[in-house]
Amino acid sequence: MLVLFRRMRGLVGVRARALHPKLDAACYPMIMTLRHRDAVPMADLLVELGIEKSTLTRRIDAAARLGLVERIPDPHDARARLVALTAEGRERVAALQAAETQRWRERLDSWEPTDVRNLTALLMRLSASIEDDAT
């Protein structure tokens, strides 16, 4: 399990650099959290990422300097800001996801469809059990 964890951590760094050569791997989970949403309150990101406010602020600042995320006014609270991917950020994420999807298709191309379905079911089961442990 430790080997898998290390490989996944290494892949996060590779994917972060693929998104932008100067993107810190620590920012990658935030970017991926934002990919399916229009704009997110910082409070929601804090809960989802499980990090401190000052850490999130630094990550937002770093990704904003690279043009990947932006802070926008909250239409419901003039004092608050929401965090969103920029158009460039969305384009880069979409390109990265398309390339990743293609790589996974190539990796699994020689597998039997039943094996792919079994792997998917087992990974979902593992993920659910990890979520249960985390709560």
Disulfide bonds with the S-S distance in Angstrom:
none
